[in-house]
Amino acid sequence: MVSSTSDVERDRIATPGAPFGRQRQLRIAIVGSSKLEAIPWALWEYLIDGTPKGTTVLLRRGMKSAPGQFEQFVRELIREQGDHLNFEWRMPDPDAGAGATFLRDNDMVSSADLVLAFFDPHHVMAGGTGHVVETAIDRNVPVYSFAIDGTSLTRVGDHDPEALWQQTVEGFFTE
């Protein structure tokens, strides 16, 4: 657990590559497997204590379907606890045809500074969440992937060539 930090320290920690003291809006894409029924405590701590004011969390949902349970939990956390956080739903373009979901995921990754992906431990890299991770790797967007098994969180992979997020991830997402 990371201790409480000042706003200036939080901005420096949470916005790698930004000049010290210069705030910029951080955009984090958070995706989770449809099989997940909860969000890990570490994600809660990171969103509340480790992100600068004005951070936008990008969440995905279907064009006509309700968001997945994992995304709903993240949205509720932001609404209830994250007075410094914003969120955006990313939905498929109804005019994009059969590939609309993939295009939505590509756009979401391209808009993000960081991607955090969470999987059921028995289905790591499966489905749309796996596609988001692959897209982040292809587009050279830093991505960290975790498996959630009950209350246990295991890092299952990452792609962060410049190690911009390594310290933050290790500070919040390791036991």
ChimeraX attribute file (.defattr): number of C-alpha atoms within 10 A of each C-alpha:
attribute: neighborCount
match mode: 1-to-1
recipient: residues
	/A:1	11
	/A:2	13
	/A:3	7
	/A:4	10
	/A:5	12
	/A:6	9
	/A:7	15
	/A:8	14
	/A:9	14
	/A:10	17
	/A:11	24
	/A:12	20
	/A:13	21
	/A:14	24
	/A:15	25
	/A:16	17
	/A:17	11
	/A:18	13
	/A:19	11
	/A:20	13
	/A:21	12
	/A:22	10
	/A:23	16
	/A:24	14
	/A:25	14
	/A:26	20
	/A:27	23
	/A:28	23
	/A:29	25
	/A:30	24
	/A:31	26
	/A:32	29
	/A:33	25
	/A:34	17
	/A:35	14
	/A:36	19
	/A:37	17
	/A:38	17
	/A:39	21
	/A:40	18
	/A:41	13
	/A:42	18
	/A:43	19
	/A:44	17
	/A:45	15
	/A:46	18
	/A:47	22
	/A:48	18
	/A:49	20
	/A:50	26
	/A:51	26
	/A:52	24
	/A:53	19
	/A:54	16
	/A:55	20
	/A:56	20
	/A:57	22
	/A:58	22
	/A:59	24
	/A:60	23
	/A:61	18
	/A:62	16
	/A:63	14
	/A:64	9
	/A:65	8
	/A:66	11
	/A:67	18
	/A:68	19
	/A:69	17
	/A:70	20
	/A:71	25
	/A:72	18
	/A:73	15
	/A:74	21
	/A:75	20
	/A:76	11
	/A:77	16
	/A:78	20
	/A:79	14
	/A:80	8
	/A:81	12
	/A:82	19
	/A:83	11
	/A:84	16
	/A:85	19
	/A:86	16
	/A:87	19
	/A:88	14
	/A:89	15
	/A:90	18
	/A:91	21
	/A:92	21
	/A:93	14
	/A:94	11
	/A:95	8
	/A:96	12
	/A:97	10
	/A:98	9
	/A:99	11
	/A:100	17
	/A:101	21
	/A:102	16
	/A:103	16
	/A:104	20
	/A:105	25
	/A:106	17
	/A:107	15
	/A:108	25
	/A:109	28
	/A:110	17
	/A:111	15
	/A:112	20
	/A:113	17
	/A:114	23
	/A:115	27
	/A:116	20
	/A:117	25
	/A:118	29
	/A:119	26
	/A:120	19
	/A:121	19
	/A:122	11
	/A:123	12
	/A:124	19
	/A:125	23
	/A:126	13
	/A:127	12
	/A:128	16
	/A:129	22
	/A:130	20
	/A:131	15
	/A:132	26
	/A:133	28
	/A:134	17
	/A:135	20
	/A:136	24
	/A:137	18
	/A:138	10
	/A:139	12
	/A:140	15
	/A:141	20
	/A:142	23
	/A:143	27
	/A:144	22
	/A:145	22
	/A:146	23
	/A:147	24
	/A:148	22
	/A:149	15
	/A:150	13
	/A:151	9
	/A:152	12
	/A:153	21
	/A:154	16
	/A:155	16
	/A:156	15
	/A:157	14
	/A:158	18
	/A:159	20
	/A:160	16
	/A:161	13
	/A:162	10
	/A:163	12
	/A:164	16
	/A:165	22
	/A:166	16
	/A:167	13
	/A:168	18
	/A:169	18
	/A:170	11
	/A:171	17
	/A:172	19
	/A:173	21
	/A:174	11
	/A:175	10
